[in-house]
Amino acid sequence: MALISGGGIEVDLPSGWDAEIYQRTASTTGSPTVGAFEKTNAILHAANFAMPSLRGDFGSGAVEVMADTDLLIVLFEYNSEDSGTPLFEVQGVPLPLSPDDFDPSQMQRPMRGLTGSQRFFNAAGRAWCLYVVAAETELSSLVSVANDVLATLDLQTT
């Protein structure tokens, strides 16, 4: 296991996983490869496969290279003032996930052979979206792995 931390997020990942916790700063100018973007709060990407270095906040770029044994976990922080709104009314990380929580229609963009689960919640006074993408062929075992990883998640007040 390998502990990764930053931005008030800590998670213990199985060895061999690829992960990054980051926060984008605002950009008002774009380039041919990266457009203008807003500042973000903390974002975690964790995967049991090698992720490409260029990825969107919800894993675009990574989902396109996923194989039939792959799992991607995204934790996206919204603004803290959103934590009291109905969308984020669930208190704490919504665990355990079940294979029944996954549906291809929950994908940011439907991809053949992949299915997703998206859950909104609040923890440590912060508003979060948990987005998990898994290969359909190995869904039960991948959901079990996701639950094991997410059980180590520690979200702290920033």
OpenMM code with the backbone's topology and positions (N, CA, C; nanometers):
from openmm import Vec3, app, unit

residues = "MET ALA LEU ILE SER GLY GLY GLY ILE GLU VAL ASP LEU PRO SER GLY TRP ASP ALA GLU ILE TYR GLN ARG THR ALA SER THR THR GLY SER PRO THR VAL GLY ALA PHE GLU LYS THR ASN ALA ILE LEU HIS ALA ALA ASN PHE ALA MET PRO SER LEU ARG GLY ASP PHE GLY SER GLY ALA VAL GLU VAL MET ALA ASP THR ASP LEU LEU ILE VAL LEU PHE GLU TYR ASN SER GLU ASP SER GLY THR PRO LEU PHE GLU VAL GLN GLY VAL PRO LEU PRO LEU SER PRO ASP ASP PHE ASP PRO SER GLN MET GLN ARG PRO MET ARG GLY LEU THR GLY SER GLN ARG PHE PHE ASN ALA ALA GLY ARG ALA TRP CYS LEU TYR VAL VAL ALA ALA GLU THR GLU LEU SER SER LEU VAL SER VAL ALA ASN ASP VAL LEU ALA THR LEU ASP LEU GLN THR THR".split()
positions = [
    Vec3(0.0842, -0.1179, 0.0000),
    Vec3(0.0000, 0.0000, 0.0000),
    Vec3(0.0892, 0.1250, 0.0000),
    Vec3(0.0379, 0.2292, -0.0615),
    Vec3(0.1118, 0.3557, -0.0692),
    Vec3(0.0173, 0.4695, -0.0333),
    Vec3(0.0567, 0.5485, 0.0645),
    Vec3(-0.0240, 0.6619, 0.1073),
    Vec3(0.0028, 0.7799, 0.0152),
    Vec3(-0.1047, 0.8390, -0.0362),
    Vec3(-0.0936, 0.9614, -0.1151),
    Vec3(-0.1766, 1.0671, -0.0427),
    Vec3(-0.1230, 1.1888, -0.0356),
    Vec3(-0.1966, 1.2938, 0.0344),
    Vec3(-0.1693, 1.4294, -0.0284),
    Vec3(-0.2655, 1.5184, -0.0079),
    Vec3(-0.2556, 1.6556, -0.0555),
    Vec3(-0.3937, 1.7172, -0.0585),
    Vec3(-0.4007, 1.8479, -0.0449),
    Vec3(-0.5280, 1.9183, -0.0542),
    Vec3(-0.6323, 1.8743, 0.0458),
    Vec3(-0.5896, 1.8215, 0.1607),
    Vec3(-0.6849, 1.7740, 0.2606),
    Vec3(-0.7434, 1.6377, 0.2279),
    Vec3(-0.6766, 1.5639, 0.1386),
    Vec3(-0.7175, 1.4283, 0.1014),
    Vec3(-0.6021, 1.3345, 0.1329),
    Vec3(-0.6331, 1.2233, 0.1974),
    Vec3(-0.5368, 1.1155, 0.2162),
    Vec3(-0.6037, 0.9856, 0.1771),
    Vec3(-0.5317, 0.9008, 0.1043),
    Vec3(-0.5851, 0.7698, 0.0673),
    Vec3(-0.4688, 0.6731, 0.0545),
    Vec3(-0.4916, 0.5511, 0.0975),
    Vec3(-0.3907, 0.4465, 0.0901),
    Vec3(-0.4234, 0.3597, -0.0311),
    Vec3(-0.3311, 0.3532, -0.1259),
    Vec3(-0.3564, 0.2835, -0.2522),
    Vec3(-0.2757, 0.1546, -0.2616),
    Vec3(-0.3331, 0.0543, -0.3286),
    Vec3(-0.2560, -0.0690, -0.3514),
    Vec3(-0.1297, -0.0384, -0.4322),
    Vec3(-0.0267, -0.1183, -0.4137),
    Vec3(0.0964, -0.0943, -0.4888),
    Vec3(0.0686, -0.1113, -0.6375),
    Vec3(0.1380, -0.0314, -0.7167),
    Vec3(0.1208, -0.0355, -0.8609),
    Vec3(0.0156, 0.0586, -0.9146),
    Vec3(-0.0594, 0.1237, -0.8251),
    Vec3(-0.1613, 0.2181, -0.8709),
    Vec3(-0.0961, 0.3489, -0.9128),
    Vec3(-0.1631, 0.4176, -1.0039),
    Vec3(-0.1221, 0.5499, -1.0490),
    Vec3(-0.2191, 0.6491, -0.9864),
    Vec3(-0.1683, 0.7561, -0.9269),
    Vec3(-0.2571, 0.8516, -0.8603),
    Vec3(-0.1964, 0.9906, -0.8601),
    Vec3(-0.2856, 1.0874, -0.8508),
    Vec3(-0.2436, 1.2278, -0.8400),
    Vec3(-0.3533, 1.3054, -0.7677),
    Vec3(-0.3113, 1.3939, -0.6784),
    Vec3(-0.4002, 1.4918, -0.6176),
    Vec3(-0.3518, 1.6270, -0.6663),
    Vec3(-0.4412, 1.7053, -0.7219),
    Vec3(-0.3989, 1.8340, -0.7774),
    Vec3(-0.5090, 1.9383, -0.7623),
    Vec3(-0.4712, 2.0596, -0.7930),
    Vec3(-0.5626, 2.1732, -0.7948),
    Vec3(-0.5153, 2.2640, -0.9070),
    Vec3(-0.6046, 2.2963, -0.9992),
    Vec3(-0.5679, 2.3878, -1.1068),
    Vec3(-0.5804, 2.5312, -1.0593),
    Vec3(-0.4898, 2.6161, -1.1041),
    Vec3(-0.5049, 2.7587, -1.0821),
    Vec3(-0.5689, 2.8175, -1.2069),
    Vec3(-0.6328, 2.9300, -1.1952),
    Vec3(-0.7082, 2.9891, -1.3057),
    Vec3(-0.6172, 3.0300, -1.4207),
    Vec3(-0.6709, 3.0159, -1.5405),
    Vec3(-0.6023, 3.0605, -1.6616),
    Vec3(-0.7039, 3.1352, -1.7469),
    Vec3(-0.6686, 3.2532, -1.7882),
    Vec3(-0.7606, 3.3296, -1.8727),
    Vec3(-0.7232, 3.3185, -2.0192),
    Vec3(-0.6069, 3.2636, -2.0456),
    Vec3(-0.5664, 3.2456, -2.1850),
    Vec3(-0.5513, 3.0981, -2.2134),
    Vec3(-0.5801, 3.0606, -2.3316),
    Vec3(-0.5667, 2.9216, -2.3706),
    Vec3(-0.4497, 2.9035, -2.4649),
    Vec3(-0.4184, 2.7793, -2.4923),
    Vec3(-0.3166, 2.7452, -2.5901),
    Vec3(-0.3817, 2.6482, -2.6880),
    Vec3(-0.3152, 2.6103, -2.7942),
    Vec3(-0.3760, 2.5149, -2.8871),
    Vec3(-0.4111, 2.3815, -2.8222),
    Vec3(-0.3409, 2.3436, -2.7134),
    Vec3(-0.3683, 2.2145, -2.6508),
    Vec3(-0.4507, 2.2247, -2.5232),
    Vec3(-0.4475, 2.3380, -2.4572),
    Vec3(-0.5208, 2.3551, -2.3320),
    Vec3(-0.5941, 2.4878, -2.3371),
    Vec3(-0.7257, 2.4828, -2.3231),
    Vec3(-0.8041, 2.6060, -2.3254),
    Vec3(-0.7992, 2.6777, -2.1921),
    Vec3(-0.8653, 2.7903, -2.1860),
    Vec3(-0.8763, 2.8647, -2.0601),
    Vec3(-0.9593, 2.7822, -1.9622),
    Vec3(-0.9312, 2.7959, -1.8333),
    Vec3(-1.0046, 2.7190, -1.7338),
    Vec3(-1.0112, 2.7960, -1.6036),
    Vec3(-1.1042, 2.7516, -1.5195),
    Vec3(-1.1216, 2.8131, -1.3887),
    Vec3(-1.0377, 2.7407, -1.2849),
    Vec3(-1.0132, 2.8078, -1.1743),
    Vec3(-0.9457, 2.7470, -1.0603),
    Vec3(-1.0332, 2.6343, -1.0064),
    Vec3(-0.9702, 2.5271, -0.9615),
    Vec3(-1.0453, 2.4178, -0.9005),
    Vec3(-1.0033, 2.4012, -0.7555),
    Vec3(-1.0839, 2.3295, -0.6821),
    Vec3(-1.0459, 2.2832, -0.5498),
    Vec3(-0.9724, 2.1507, -0.5693),
    Vec3(-0.9583, 2.0739, -0.4640),
    Vec3(-0.8820, 1.9487, -0.4716),
    Vec3(-0.9498, 1.8462, -0.5627),
    Vec3(-0.8663, 1.7743, -0.6375),
    Vec3(-0.9133, 1.6673, -0.7251),
    Vec3(-0.8183, 1.5491, -0.7076),
    Vec3(-0.8751, 1.4309, -0.6883),
    Vec3(-0.7988, 1.3073, -0.6798),
    Vec3(-0.8319, 1.2216, -0.8010),
    Vec3(-0.7288, 1.1721, -0.8674),
    Vec3(-0.7424, 1.0677, -0.9682),
    Vec3(-0.6611, 0.9494, -0.9179),
    Vec3(-0.7217, 0.8329, -0.9105),
    Vec3(-0.6513, 0.7111, -0.8706),
    Vec3(-0.6976, 0.5987, -0.9621),
    Vec3(-0.6029, 0.5199, -1.0130),
    Vec3(-0.6372, 0.4152, -1.1083),
    Vec3(-0.5447, 0.2956, -1.0929),
    Vec3(-0.5970, 0.1801, -1.1287),
    Vec3(-0.5156, 0.0589, -1.1253),
    Vec3(-0.4435, 0.0365, -1.2583),
    Vec3(-0.4327, 0.1417, -1.3382),
    Vec3(-0.3617, 0.1380, -1.4660),
    Vec3(-0.2840, 0.2684, -1.4803),
    Vec3(-0.1909, 0.2716, -1.5729),
    Vec3(-0.1124, 0.3934, -1.5955),
    Vec3(-0.1994, 0.4956, -1.6682),
    Vec3(-0.2240, 0.6089, -1.6023),
    Vec3(-0.3074, 0.7138, -1.6621),
    Vec3(-0.2215, 0.8036, -1.7500),
    Vec3(-0.2805, 0.8552, -1.8573),
    Vec3(-0.2071, 0.9542, -1.9363),
    Vec3(-0.1869, 1.0809, -1.8537),
    Vec3(-0.0819, 1.1551, -1.8827),
    Vec3(-0.0518, 1.2748, -1.8037),
    Vec3(-0.1532, 1.3858, -1.8267),
    Vec3(-0.2105, 1.3935, -1.9447),
    Vec3(-0.3138, 1.4938, -1.9723),
    Vec3(-0.4511, 1.4304, -1.9548),
    Vec3(-0.5246, 1.4806, -1.8525),
    Vec3(-0.6574, 1.4272, -1.8221),
    Vec3(-0.7493, 1.5422, -1.7849),
    Vec3(-0.8760, 1.5226, -1.8118),
    Vec3(-0.9757, 1.6165, -1.7640),
    Vec3(-1.0055, 1.5901, -1.6180),
    Vec3(-1.0733, 1.6840, -1.5539),
    Vec3(-1.1013, 1.6720, -1.4108),
    Vec3(-1.1787, 1.5459, -1.3749),
    Vec3(-1.2667, 1.5008, -1.4636),
    Vec3(-1.3438, 1.3799, -1.4379),
    Vec3(-1.2894, 1.2595, -1.5152),
    Vec3(-1.1616, 1.2662, -1.5524),
    Vec3(-1.0939, 1.1501, -1.6079),
    Vec3(-1.0964, 1.1356, -1.7588),
    Vec3(-1.1496, 1.2364, -1.8299),
    Vec3(-1.1424, 1.2244, -1.9756),
    Vec3(-0.9950, 1.2132, -2.0136),
    Vec3(-0.9674, 1.1358, -2.1122),
    Vec3(-0.8302, 1.1047, -2.1485),
    Vec3(-0.7861, 0.9737, -2.0862),
    Vec3(-0.8267, 0.9482, -1.9622),
    Vec3(-0.7946, 0.8206, -1.8969),
    Vec3(-0.8971, 0.7132, -1.9328),
    Vec3(-1.0254, 0.7486, -1.9334),
    Vec3(-1.1271, 0.6469, -1.9625),
    Vec3(-1.1112, 0.5914, -2.1034),
    Vec3(-1.0592, 0.6707, -2.1929),
    Vec3(-1.0429, 0.6254, -2.3315),
    Vec3(-0.9383, 0.5156, -2.3452),
    Vec3(-0.8487, 0.5018, -2.2474),
    Vec3(-0.7448, 0.3987, -2.2547),
    Vec3(-0.7705, 0.2836, -2.1570),
    Vec3(-0.8851, 0.2827, -2.0913),
    Vec3(-0.9149, 0.1774, -1.9947),
    Vec3(-0.9385, 0.0432, -2.0641),
    Vec3(-0.8868, -0.0637, -2.0016),
    Vec3(-0.9052, -0.2004, -2.0495),
    Vec3(-1.0122, -0.2703, -1.9655),
    Vec3(-1.0351, -0.3965, -1.9929),
    Vec3(-1.1454, -0.4676, -1.9274),
    Vec3(-1.1165, -0.5139, -1.7854),
    Vec3(-1.0061, -0.4698, -1.7267),
    Vec3(-0.9774, -0.4978, -1.5855),
    Vec3(-0.9482, -0.3686, -1.5093),
    Vec3(-0.9823, -0.2546, -1.5688),
    Vec3(-0.9399, -0.1261, -1.5137),
    Vec3(-1.0466, -0.0558, -1.4306),
    Vec3(-0.9963, 0.0248, -1.3374),
    Vec3(-1.0792, 0.0984, -1.2434),
    Vec3(-1.0208, 0.2384, -1.2272),
    Vec3(-1.1073, 0.3378, -1.2328),
    Vec3(-1.0679, 0.4773, -1.2136),
    Vec3(-1.1550, 0.5373, -1.1042),
    Vec3(-1.0917, 0.6013, -1.0065),
    Vec3(-1.1629, 0.6700, -0.8992),
    Vec3(-1.1290, 0.8184, -0.9081),
    Vec3(-1.2328, 0.9009, -0.9146),
    Vec3(-1.2168, 1.0460, -0.9179),
    Vec3(-1.2911, 1.1037, -0.7982),
    Vec3(-1.2256, 1.1906, -0.7261),
    Vec3(-1.2886, 1.2644, -0.6176),
    Vec3(-1.2700, 1.4117, -0.6515),
    Vec3(-1.3800, 1.4813, -0.6745),
    Vec3(-1.3782, 1.6206, -0.7187),
    Vec3(-1.4425, 1.7065, -0.6117),
    Vec3(-1.3706, 1.8081, -0.5657),
    Vec3(-1.4235, 1.8984, -0.4630),
    Vec3(-1.4878, 2.0212, -0.5268),
    Vec3(-1.6112, 2.0462, -0.4872),
    Vec3(-1.6813, 2.1682, -0.5263),
    Vec3(-1.6554, 2.2746, -0.4202),
    Vec3(-1.7104, 2.3922, -0.4355),
    Vec3(-1.6911, 2.4994, -0.3372),
    Vec3(-1.7554, 2.4619, -0.2047),
    Vec3(-1.6898, 2.4950, -0.0949),
    Vec3(-1.7370, 2.4545, 0.0377),
    Vec3(-1.8758, 2.5079, 0.0704),
    Vec3(-1.9116, 2.6263, 0.0178),
    Vec3(-2.0455, 2.6793, 0.0467),
    Vec3(-2.1554, 2.5921, -0.0141),
    Vec3(-2.1208, 2.5053, -0.1084),
    Vec3(-2.2191, 2.4136, -0.1673),
    Vec3(-2.2511, 2.2961, -0.0751),
    Vec3(-2.1689, 2.2732, 0.0272),
    Vec3(-2.1861, 2.1540, 0.1114),
    Vec3(-2.3195, 2.1508, 0.1845),
    Vec3(-2.3852, 2.2638, 0.2021),
    Vec3(-2.5137, 2.2668, 0.2699),
    Vec3(-2.6332, 2.2594, 0.1760),
    Vec3(-2.6100, 2.2420, 0.0473),
    Vec3(-2.7199, 2.2377, -0.0495),
    Vec3(-2.7742, 2.0958, -0.0625),
    Vec3(-2.8981, 2.0820, -0.1123),
    Vec3(-2.9582, 1.9490, -0.1241),
    Vec3(-2.8754, 1.8488, -0.2063),
    Vec3(-2.8047, 1.8933, -0.3081),
    Vec3(-2.7251, 1.8007, -0.3888),
    Vec3(-2.6205, 1.7285, -0.3044),
    Vec3(-2.5674, 1.7970, -0.2037),
    Vec3(-2.4601, 1.7414, -0.1214),
    Vec3(-2.5100, 1.7021, 0.0183),
    Vec3(-2.6376, 1.6674, 0.0314),
    Vec3(-2.6953, 1.6403, 0.1628),
    Vec3(-2.6443, 1.5119, 0.2280),
    Vec3(-2.5942, 1.4170, 0.1514),
    Vec3(-2.5409, 1.2941, 0.2100),
    Vec3(-2.4161, 1.3290, 0.2900),
    Vec3(-2.4128, 1.2840, 0.4147),
    Vec3(-2.3010, 1.3128, 0.5050),
    Vec3(-2.2019, 1.1979, 0.4992),
    Vec3(-2.0786, 1.2277, 0.4639),
    Vec3(-1.9733, 1.1266, 0.4597),
    Vec3(-1.9668, 1.0545, 0.3258),
    Vec3(-1.8544, 0.9887, 0.3031),
    Vec3(-1.8331, 0.9156, 0.1782),
    Vec3(-1.9404, 0.8069, 0.1670),
    Vec3(-2.0149, 0.8039, 0.0568),
    Vec3(-2.1264, 0.7099, 0.0421),
    Vec3(-2.0782, 0.5672, 0.0129),
    Vec3(-2.0463, 0.4956, 0.1197),
    Vec3(-1.9954, 0.3590, 0.1085),
    Vec3(-2.0836, 0.2625, 0.1845),
    Vec3(-2.0845, 0.1368, 0.1456),
    Vec3(-2.0098, 0.0798, 0.0345),
    Vec3(-2.0835, 0.1011, -0.0977),
    Vec3(-2.0057, 0.1028, -0.2046),
    Vec3(-2.0640, 0.1026, -0.3383),
    Vec3(-2.1060, -0.0399, -0.3707),
    Vec3(-2.2059, -0.0524, -0.4534),
    Vec3(-2.2569, -0.1815, -0.4975),
    Vec3(-2.2541, -0.1848, -0.6496),
    Vec3(-2.2399, -0.3017, -0.7106),
    Vec3(-2.2508, -0.3084, -0.8571),
    Vec3(-2.3808, -0.2475, -0.9086),
    Vec3(-2.4863, -0.2511, -0.8270),
    Vec3(-2.6146, -0.1919, -0.8665),
    Vec3(-2.6082, -0.0400, -0.8758),
    Vec3(-2.5057, 0.0230, -0.8163),
    Vec3(-2.4888, 0.1678, -0.8225),
    Vec3(-2.4309, 0.2142, -0.9561),
    Vec3(-2.3876, 0.1201, -1.0381),
    Vec3(-2.3198, 0.1516, -1.1637),
    Vec3(-2.4144, 0.1379, -1.2814),
    Vec3(-2.4013, 0.2315, -1.3739),
    Vec3(-2.4828, 0.2315, -1.4948),
    Vec3(-2.4066, 0.3086, -1.6022),
    Vec3(-2.4044, 0.2588, -1.7259),
    Vec3(-2.3348, 0.3318, -1.8321),
    Vec3(-2.3860, 0.4742, -1.8509),
    Vec3(-2.5127, 0.4997, -1.8155),
    Vec3(-2.5677, 0.6352, -1.8312),
    Vec3(-2.5093, 0.7332, -1.7301),
    Vec3(-2.4387, 0.6837, -1.6270),
    Vec3(-2.3761, 0.7730, -1.5297),
    Vec3(-2.2351, 0.8154, -1.5714),
    Vec3(-2.1927, 0.7681, -1.6856),
    Vec3(-2.0628, 0.8082, -1.7388),
    Vec3(-2.0712, 0.9527, -1.7868),
    Vec3(-1.9620, 1.0263, -1.7732),
    Vec3(-1.9576, 1.1621, -1.8266),
    Vec3(-1.9809, 1.1590, -1.9772),
    Vec3(-1.9251, 1.0570, -2.0407),
    Vec3(-1.9472, 1.0312, -2.1829),
    Vec3(-1.9497, 0.8797, -2.1981),
    Vec3(-2.0610, 0.8227, -2.2449),
    Vec3(-2.0694, 0.6759, -2.2554),
    Vec3(-1.9553, 0.6179, -2.3391),
    Vec3(-1.8975, 0.5090, -2.2875),
    Vec3(-1.7876, 0.4389, -2.3543),
    Vec3(-1.8197, 0.2895, -2.3523),
    Vec3(-1.8043, 0.2254, -2.4641),
    Vec3(-1.8331, 0.0817, -2.4749),
    Vec3(-1.7512, 0.0023, -2.3728),
    Vec3(-1.8195, -0.0838, -2.2982),
    Vec3(-1.7531, -0.1716, -2.2027),
    Vec3(-1.7257, -0.1107, -2.0667),
    Vec3(-1.7606, 0.0172, -2.0474),
    Vec3(-1.7369, 0.0834, -1.9193),
    Vec3(-1.8687, 0.1256, -1.8567),
    Vec3(-1.8696, 0.1321, -1.7263),
    Vec3(-1.9865, 0.1759, -1.6526),
    Vec3(-1.9411, 0.2666, -1.5391),
    Vec3(-2.0300, 0.3523, -1.4919),
    Vec3(-1.9894, 0.4492, -1.3912),
    Vec3(-2.0881, 0.4643, -1.2776),
    Vec3(-2.0396, 0.5244, -1.1721),
    Vec3(-2.1211, 0.5600, -1.0571),
    Vec3(-2.0796, 0.6995, -1.0134),
    Vec3(-2.1766, 0.7841, -0.9907),
    Vec3(-2.1500, 0.9217, -0.9490),
    Vec3(-2.2334, 0.9500, -0.8252),
    Vec3(-2.1657, 0.9912, -0.7168),
    Vec3(-2.2326, 1.0194, -0.5908),
    Vec3(-2.1850, 1.1545, -0.5375),
    Vec3(-2.2785, 1.2352, -0.4886),
    Vec3(-2.2483, 1.3659, -0.4300),
    Vec3(-2.2665, 1.3550, -0.2794),
    Vec3(-2.1772, 1.4207, -0.2037),
    Vec3(-2.1831, 1.4129, -0.0580),
    Vec3(-2.1047, 1.5286, 0.0020),
    Vec3(-2.1131, 1.5425, 0.1343),
    Vec3(-2.0304, 1.6411, 0.2028),
    Vec3(-1.9533, 1.5716, 0.3146),
    Vec3(-1.8348, 1.6210, 0.3386),
    Vec3(-1.7496, 1.5683, 0.4454),
    Vec3(-1.6482, 1.6759, 0.4815),
    Vec3(-1.6198, 1.6889, 0.6092),
    Vec3(-1.5229, 1.7875, 0.6603),
    Vec3(-1.5601, 1.9287, 0.6157),
    Vec3(-1.6897, 1.9570, 0.6052),
    Vec3(-1.7356, 2.0895, 0.5646),
    Vec3(-1.7099, 2.1204, 0.4179),
    Vec3(-1.6862, 2.0165, 0.3396),
    Vec3(-1.6531, 2.0321, 0.1979),
    Vec3(-1.7522, 1.9530, 0.1120),
    Vec3(-1.7790, 2.0024, -0.0081),
    Vec3(-1.8725, 1.9395, -0.1017),
    Vec3(-1.7943, 1.8568, -0.2036),
    Vec3(-1.8377, 1.7324, -0.2250),
    Vec3(-1.7624, 1.6384, -0.3080),
    Vec3(-1.8500, 1.5658, -0.4089),
    Vec3(-1.7859, 1.5236, -0.5170),
    Vec3(-1.8435, 1.4261, -0.6091),
    Vec3(-1.7469, 1.3093, -0.6160),
    Vec3(-1.7973, 1.1905, -0.5910),
    Vec3(-1.7214, 1.0673, -0.6095),
    Vec3(-1.7671, 1.0078, -0.7415),
    Vec3(-1.6748, 0.9910, -0.8332),
    Vec3(-1.7037, 0.9375, -0.9655),
    Vec3(-1.6128, 0.8174, -0.9874),
    Vec3(-1.6727, 0.7016, -1.0082),
    Vec3(-1.5964, 0.5784, -1.0252),
    Vec3(-1.6340, 0.5176, -1.1592),
    Vec3(-1.5325, 0.4804, -1.2375),
    Vec3(-1.5530, 0.4152, -1.3665),
    Vec3(-1.4880, 0.2783, -1.3596),
    Vec3(-1.5611, 0.1767, -1.4043),
    Vec3(-1.5107, 0.0397, -1.4003),
    Vec3(-1.5467, -0.0331, -1.5286),
    Vec3(-1.4654, -0.1320, -1.5602),
    Vec3(-1.4951, -0.2187, -1.6739),
    Vec3(-1.6157, -0.3063, -1.6375),
    Vec3(-1.7109, -0.3165, -1.7285),
    Vec3(-1.8326, -0.3949, -1.7019),
    Vec3(-1.8035, -0.5429, -1.6810),
    Vec3(-1.7042, -0.5971, -1.7513),
    Vec3(-1.6776, -0.7408, -1.7446),
    Vec3(-1.6272, -0.7859, -1.6079),
    Vec3(-1.5672, -0.6969, -1.5324),
    Vec3(-1.5114, -0.7295, -1.4003),
    Vec3(-1.5771, -0.6456, -1.2900),
    Vec3(-1.7010, -0.6040, -1.3121),
    Vec3(-1.7632, -0.5047, -1.2245),
    Vec3(-1.7639, -0.5449, -1.0779),
    Vec3(-1.8075, -0.6645, -1.0445),
    Vec3(-1.8172, -0.7032, -0.9029),
    Vec3(-1.6826, -0.6957, -0.8328),
    Vec3(-1.5787, -0.7510, -0.8939),
    Vec3(-1.4479, -0.7487, -0.8285),
    Vec3(-1.3903, -0.6074, -0.8247),
    Vec3(-1.4141, -0.5267, -0.9284),
    Vec3(-1.3630, -0.3898, -0.9282),
    Vec3(-1.4344, -0.3026, -0.8254),
    Vec3(-1.5636, -0.3241, -0.8056),
    Vec3(-1.6362, -0.2498, -0.7019),
    Vec3(-1.5818, -0.2866, -0.5640),
    Vec3(-1.5486, -0.4118, -0.5447),
    Vec3(-1.4888, -0.4541, -0.4180),
    Vec3(-1.3553, -0.3837, -0.3949),
    Vec3(-1.2727, -0.3749, -0.4987),
    Vec3(-1.1451, -0.3044, -0.4885),
    Vec3(-1.1693, -0.1565, -0.4592),
    Vec3(-1.2647, -0.0952, -0.5294),
    Vec3(-1.2963, 0.0462, -0.5065),
    Vec3(-1.3371, 0.0681, -0.3613),
    Vec3(-1.4200, -0.0193, -0.3069),
    Vec3(-1.4620, -0.0059, -0.1675),
    Vec3(-1.3436, -0.0171, -0.0724),
    Vec3(-1.2518, -0.1092, -0.1007),
    Vec3(-1.1327, -0.1239, -0.0159),
    Vec3(-1.0492, 0.0038, -0.0174),
    Vec3(-1.0294, 0.0612, -0.1361),
    Vec3(-0.9517, 0.1844, -0.1472),
    Vec3(-1.0236, 0.2992, -0.0778),
    Vec3(-1.1524, 0.3142, -0.1067),
    Vec3(-1.2278, 0.4270, -0.0507),
    Vec3(-1.2435, 0.4176, 0.1007),
    Vec3(-1.2357, 0.2982, 0.1561),
    Vec3(-1.2428, 0.2822, 0.3025),
    Vec3(-1.1214, 0.3447, 0.3706),
    Vec3(-1.0127, 0.3665, 0.2962),
    Vec3(-0.8922, 0.4286, 0.3538),
    Vec3(-0.8929, 0.5796, 0.3373),
    Vec3(-0.9937, 0.6329, 0.2698),
    Vec3(-1.0007, 0.7758, 0.2404),
    Vec3(-1.0206, 0.8570, 0.3675),
    Vec3(-0.9386, 0.9597, 0.3829),
    Vec3(-0.9508, 1.0522, 0.4954),
    Vec3(-0.9603, 1.1925, 0.4379),
    Vec3(-1.0755, 1.2568, 0.4579),
    Vec3(-1.0972, 1.3930, 0.4087),
    Vec3(-1.0894, 1.4878, 0.5273),
    Vec3(-1.0044, 1.5896, 0.5161),
    Vec3(-0.9807, 1.6808, 0.6261),
    Vec3(-1.0290, 1.8211, 0.5909),
    Vec3(-1.0606, 1.8963, 0.6935),
    Vec3(-1.0964, 2.0368, 0.6774),
    Vec3(-0.9730, 2.1121, 0.6305),
    Vec3(-0.9913, 2.2004, 0.5323),
    Vec3(-0.8752, 2.2784, 0.4849),
    Vec3(-0.8826, 2.4196, 0.5347),
] * unit.nanometer
topology = app.Topology()
chain = topology.addChain("A")
for resn in residues:
    res = topology.addResidue(resn, chain)
    for name in ("N", "CA", "C"):
        topology.addAtom(name, app.Element.getBySymbol(name[0]), res)
